[in-house]
Amino acid sequence: MTAISLPSFRLPRLLEASKWLTVVLAWRVLHLLASGTALWFATTSATLEGPASIAANAAALTLVALDLGAIVGLARGRPVGRSLSLAADYLTFLGAVLLLLHVNRIFVGLDALGETFGRGIPFGIVAIAAWVVTGWGEQNNKLVTTRKYARYVAYAAIAAMLVAVGILPGVATFVARTLQPLQLGFLTIALASGYLAWRTFQTDVALEMDVKNRTTRTLDGLLFVSPNALGFVAFFAGPLLFSLFVSLTEWDAFGEPVFVGLANYAQILGLNVAVVGAGESASAALAAGYQPWFSLGNVVIGARDPLFWQSIRNIVFFTAFALPLSTIPALFLATLLNSKAPFIKVFRAIYFIPSIAGVVAVALIWRQLFDSTIGWLNYIISAVIAFLNRLPLLPQFADPRLQWLSDADIALFSLVIVFSWMFIGYNAVLFLAGLQGVDNTLHEAAMLDGANRWQRFRNITLPALRPTTFFVVASTGILTLQLFGENVVLFPTTTPIGGGPQNSTLTPVVYLYEQGFRRFSFGYASAVAWVLFVLIFAFTLVQFRRQRAEAEG
Amino acid sequence: MRIKRWTAVLAATAVVLTACGADNGTETDAETGGDPGIDDAEDGDVDEGDDVDEGDDAAAASGDDVSLRWRTRPDNDAETNLYNSVSEEIDAGWDGVGLEYEPGGSETSSYQDVLRTEIAGGTAPDVFWIPGTDIADFASRGLILDLRDSAEASDAYAGDEAYAPGPMELLTVDPDTQESGQSLWGLPRDVSTFVFYLNNDLIAEAGAPDPRELDEAGEWDWDSFREVAAAVDGLGGDIQGFGMNNWWANPGIWMNSAGGGFFNEDRTASNVGSDESVMGLEFLSGLYQDGLGVPYGEDSQPPYQAGQVGMQLSGRWSTPAYRENDFDWDVVNIPAGPAGAVNWTFWGAYVVNANTEHPEEAFDLVTRLTDGEVQASIAELGANIPSRVDDEDTIDEFLTFAPPENNQAFIDGLANSEPEGPLWEGDWPAFDSILAPAIEGVLAGDISLEEFQSTIDDQLNATFE
């Protein structure tokens, strides 16, 4: 077979290393001026506001800092100057490319591409099939001609797919748009920064600055992780920090945020304890601005935001029931599934299904089951009670006709049932994996020593499962504290949505959604989110400590 | 290996570049203020040159100067299809303007939440529908345009008096002066009222009087309602006398009919704690305590459709679903309380996004969407009542859209009703968040009426501050 070869393309290395470093230093000064101007514009511009303003300021400030550091480093001949310069150019390159794609409306187009992509799927299937054929007989060098033609077919199919999807008008539009002054500017910056980064990254420049191998390897590593790291910063850490800032403001997502300091946190966490006197109402006993939240005898606890504290009380109760109910049965189920019974793999799959089913689908089905008038649960309970009442010698039982979704005393337990049902199977699979890692010789030795099944489970299996148990409890606990979807689907008509009868299923996430997306108090909602974060963090920390203490004996 | 690498790079690049071709401009900046930095008129790929509005690739491609996106909250697929065909019809007869209809999600899929988020992100449509209760919130946040100037300059606008007066009174409030007839925040898409959907088979089986005949005789009041509900409930088993879902409006009609209501006269304070309002709740609470209805908080629609509920409270929007009932059914106006049968007028309005680049065309679209003919074609589906009152034929035609036979009950409800309305001086979501759980507590018997009455107004009045 004639190999298809493509021309090897290498960028030219302009200037020798020492002169190049001088150019880089000059470029850094220019870049600093540009970054400083961008920072000034971002700070003073009236057109940039909200998150866009913060992002622009952060980006410009980062570049200014990198430039300053690089200039100092390069001037002193320190390797760190090269590293910082590389980072600045790399970020400038990425930023320019993204801006070019943005102003050419690529991202909007990618969204719309979904509509035309279907036209290319048949060709895509042909391309994949042909590509598979190219691998046939490769090891013993058979079917050479077939493989050659299959490769041509694959290339042709890929080309046809692109044409069908719309490559030709796409390229034409892209080129036409790129020829506009703004786009050309971004393209120039991207090319210049890209080349500068590449050239500065070359070995001769590194040697010129006595860069250590360890630094080079670090830079290589950072380059590899940069897509993920930048994505993390842009889509996780950035929004997280932004929400922290928002939590210190009063903001409705439309206007300018008003800085209020810790006022949102004070409102959320404000509690007041009072003793109610004879003939006095609880509200009157509390300080101004506090409403009764919880009372014990004549002691009343008031809260500035009783709904938040109700959500905390609900979630603590929910976790207290849902966590053991979705882990302890899971452990015993895993023990059963660890046997070699016939069709055991089928049973494993069946128990796992609820965890891969969507929350909405599961909750919708449970909503039907829970219906107090035509639901299956009450129908079965009624049938069982009717059967028991027909039996002799037994007392007559009353049919409770439980109002699973409308009784404030029961609604939270309905949620516990749904949650536990969803996660028992998933946790069982995790325990199963742990069980299969337990050394069987320990069981055999224990059996020889006369240990019964329970003793072996208690003294061998459980200790061996500690890491798995830690993971299951920690991850399930976090899920319980973040309860949201199940509420919203089971209680869609209550106010707030998901709050359940008399707010009996109001959870912190439901409450922050209500505050954020219904009341448009994004500052307050963000503060609730951060309080919840601290709660979850504390829960996880306790688990970690406990795990470590157990591991250390 | 190099070939594979180049192929992968080329394919990925090609897909990205293809996106330019796939971008048909439906998310253009011009309509929604998405990206003002892009000037498509200069792109070179637009033939119409200077006549083409900036950013309207789709409009340019179709030969239209302006492209508008609009959205409603349809109740079912049939409505979605109908709105689509309405959009296409208006589009075809409107030179220079291209329309794109986007069906929104249902009420329970957070239609308004999604919409608000899109507005914050700058991607909301030019024209959209919102419930009447949200008008003040949207207007006071500057999310929708005051259309008064556009209306006065428009030949197509039929005038405020051409639409249902209750909603128009609330849609024309100037937030500064609190007076009606000043601003214009939108035009009502349609209206609806509450009725009781009857299961005539169950009522006959129970030997109870026919509510429609009682209504005709002027004897359809709370006592006779209770009598019918008790008779049907007495059939035993899973049969329930009446049903109504957990929604703020449902307890409200009992308060209204008792002479009370949610707000005081000028809607600046709570009236929920008044003796009249509490009397309405007391009657309703008695029905539940005596077990005559589907427990409050349970979805009563499925048991009604399953033939297990004698009377189901709902609006016109339930008609399409109930047309599938396999029992004899009809509707009757709500029963009269001490103050008569005081209904709600439910309504929502088409409003214009404050960020639209085409306010005049957007207002024109609103007038076209609320045209009598369009409303009649939508009303024919059964989900709503036209909001136009300037053409009697529209209502006459509505009365023919059977079943139910007794469509007049909806029109009678309109005659004596409180318009569901925005709180121009209060926070409706906060008000609702406090009132709804409190009413749940009363109807479940967990909160006494005395406790409710002594505390509720203080809590609710805080939402007006």
Interface residues (C-beta under 8 A of the other chain):
Chain A: I4 S5 L6 L101 H102 V103 N104 R105 I106 F107 V108 G109 L110 D111 A112 L113 E115 T116 Y155 I158 L162 V165 G166 I167 L168 P169 G170 V171 A172 T173 F174 A176 R177 L179 Q180 L182 D252 A253 F254 G255 S283 L307 R367 D371 S372 T373 I374 Q403 L405 S406 D407 A408 P492 T493 T494 T495 P496 I497 G499 P501 Q502 N503 E514 F517 R518 R519 F520
Chain B: R2 I3 W6 T7 A11 A14 V15 V16 L17 T18 A19 C20 G21 A22 D23 N24 T26 E27 D35 G37 I38 D39 E42 D43 G44 D45 T108 S110 Q112 D113 R116 T117 I119 A120 D137 R141 G142 L143 D238 Q240 N245 N246 W247 W248 V294 P295 Y296 G297 E298 D299 S300 P302 P303 A306 Q308 D427 P429 A430 D432 S433 L435 A436 P437 E440 G441 A444 D446 T455
